[in-house]
Amino acid sequence: MSGKQAISLEFFPPRDIAAQEKLVRSAKQLLALHPAYVSVTFGAGGSTRAGTADTVRLMQNLGCDAAPHLSCIGATRPMLADILDRYREQGIKRIVALRGDLPSGMGGDSGELHYASELVAFIREHSGDWFHIEVAAYPEMHPQATHAEADLDHFVTKVRAGANSAITQYFFNADAYYDFVDRAQAKGVAVPIVPGIMPITNYAQLSRFSNMCGAEIPRWIRLRLADYGDDKASIKAFGVDVISRLSQDLLDNGAPGLHFYTLNNADVTMALWKRLDLS
């Protein structure tokens, strides 16, 4: 790995005291590895807005640069401006700007901004160059996109609106990432596109996530995981093998870094970190 390849982590806001205690334990272990920064997710329609801010503050108190996810769905411009001002006062320098999802029951009240590109443009208009803006990229196409070229055009629009870099949805096929990067660069995109890395720890959970986000689980991986049944140790060992090989391939072929979706668990991400010799 070159010195320019940055490794970052993602956490999500805990929903109760027990989950918060688990998050703190995991974060302390993972932050000891000195990631470049951590991101903190944001629930549908702002459902974890306060939790995101609290978790960002927790990460800062633990001594790490934190990047809150910010969604425009269900938010007004004044609401977004207030959030940005508060983050700036906290010394936050990085934002992950997303369209976000409408939670069930919200109906058509999607807020004043409807696309991530509009949110990126608003952040730039309101805060200038204070924030490093990350956006999402979908090597295997966003599940709601009509076709691949339109999806790529949406990504290009986000970058042109002022994004500094991108984090991809997770994937298990490195060629999908390389193809996406090549196509984006052919359209003039020059910002880093960092692969999102999902550890494999639970087949049912992974299948559910993948169905929602459009990430393809290759047939050979699905069959191997199905064979293991409830054997958690074997699933973990297999997952570390698969994901470490994928990650090493990406690093060896010039990926600008890796962004691990930790799911608030330390053990598998730490095993991958050690296997890849990322220290």
ZINORHU-V999525 format. One record per backbone hydrogen bond with DSSP energy under -1.0 kcal/mol. CO is the residue of the C=O (numbers start at 1). NH is the residue of the N-H. E is the energy in kcal/mol with one decimal. If there is no record, write none. Layout:
((CO	NH	E) (CO	NH	E))
This chain:
((2	5	-1.6) (6	258	-1.6) (7	36	-3.1) (8	260	-2.7) (9	39	-2.9) (10	262	-1.3) (11	41	-2.2) (16	20	-2.1) (17	21	-2.5) (18	22	-2.0) (19	23	-2.4) (20	24	-2.5) (21	25	-2.0) (22	26	-2.7) (23	27	-3.2) (24	28	-2.4) (25	29	-1.8) (26	30	-2.6) (27	31	-3.2) (30	33	-1.5) (31	34	-1.7) (37	9	-1.6) (38	67	-3.0) (39	11	-2.7) (40	69	-2.8) (43	46	-2.0) (44	47	-1.5) (46	49	-2.1) (48	52	-3.3) (49	53	-2.0) (50	54	-2.5) (51	55	-2.5) (52	56	-2.5) (53	57	-2.1) (54	58	-2.1) (55	59	-2.4) (56	60	-2.3) (57	61	-2.5) (58	62	-1.5) (59	64	-2.1) (60	63	-1.6) (65	38	-2.3) (67	40	-1.9) (68	96	-2.4) (70	98	-2.9) (72	75	-1.8) (75	112	-1.9) (76	80	-2.4) (77	81	-2.8) (78	82	-2.3) (79	83	-2.2) (80	84	-2.6) (81	85	-2.4) (82	86	-2.2) (83	87	-2.5) (84	88	-2.3) (85	89	-2.3) (86	90	-1.6) (87	92	-2.5) (88	91	-1.3) (93	132	-3.3) (95	134	-3.3) (96	70	-3.0) (98	72	-1.3) (99	73	-1.9) (101	45	-1.4) (103	106	-1.8) (106	109	-1.4) (108	110	-2.0) (110	74	-1.7) (115	119	-1.6) (116	120	-2.7) (117	121	-2.2) (118	122	-2.2) (119	123	-2.7) (120	124	-2.3) (121	125	-2.4) (122	126	-2.8) (123	127	-3.3) (124	128	-1.7) (127	130	-1.9) (132	95	-2.5) (133	164	-2.5) (133	165	-1.6) (134	97	-2.8) (135	167	-2.6) (137	169	-2.6) (138	141	-2.2) (142	145	-1.9) (147	151	-2.0) (148	152	-2.4) (149	153	-2.3) (150	154	-2.0) (151	155	-1.8) (152	156	-2.6) (153	157	-2.3) (154	158	-1.7) (155	159	-2.1) (156	160	-2.6) (157	161	-1.4) (158	163	-1.2) (159	162	-1.5) (165	135	-1.5) (166	194	-3.2) (167	137	-1.8) (173	176	-1.1) (174	178	-2.4) (175	179	-2.6) (176	180	-2.0) (177	181	-2.7) (178	182	-2.4) (179	183	-2.4) (180	184	-2.6) (181	185	-2.7) (182	186	-1.9) (184	189	-2.2) (185	188	-1.8) (192	166	-2.3) (194	168	-2.7) (195	259	-2.4) (197	261	-2.9) (202	206	-2.6) (203	207	-2.8) (204	208	-2.1) (205	209	-2.7) (206	210	-2.6) (207	211	-2.1) (208	212	-1.6) (209	213	-2.2) (210	214	-1.7) (218	222	-2.3) (219	223	-2.6) (220	224	-1.8) (221	225	-2.6) (222	226	-2.4) (223	227	-1.8) (224	228	-1.2) (228	231	-2.4) (230	232	-1.7) (231	235	-2.2) (232	236	-2.6) (233	237	-2.4) (234	238	-2.7) (235	239	-2.8) (236	240	-2.6) (237	241	-1.9) (238	242	-2.6) (239	243	-2.9) (240	244	-2.1) (241	245	-1.8) (242	246	-2.1) (243	247	-2.8) (244	248	-2.5) (245	249	-2.2) (246	250	-2.1) (247	251	-2.5) (248	252	-2.9) (249	253	-1.4) (250	255	-2.6) (251	254	-1.6) (256	6	-1.8) (258	8	-2.6) (259	197	-3.2) (260	10	-2.2) (260	262	-1.2) (262	265	-1.6) (266	270	-2.7) (267	271	-2.1) (268	272	-2.5) (269	273	-2.6) (270	274	-2.4) (271	275	-2.4) (272	276	-2.4) (273	278	-2.1))
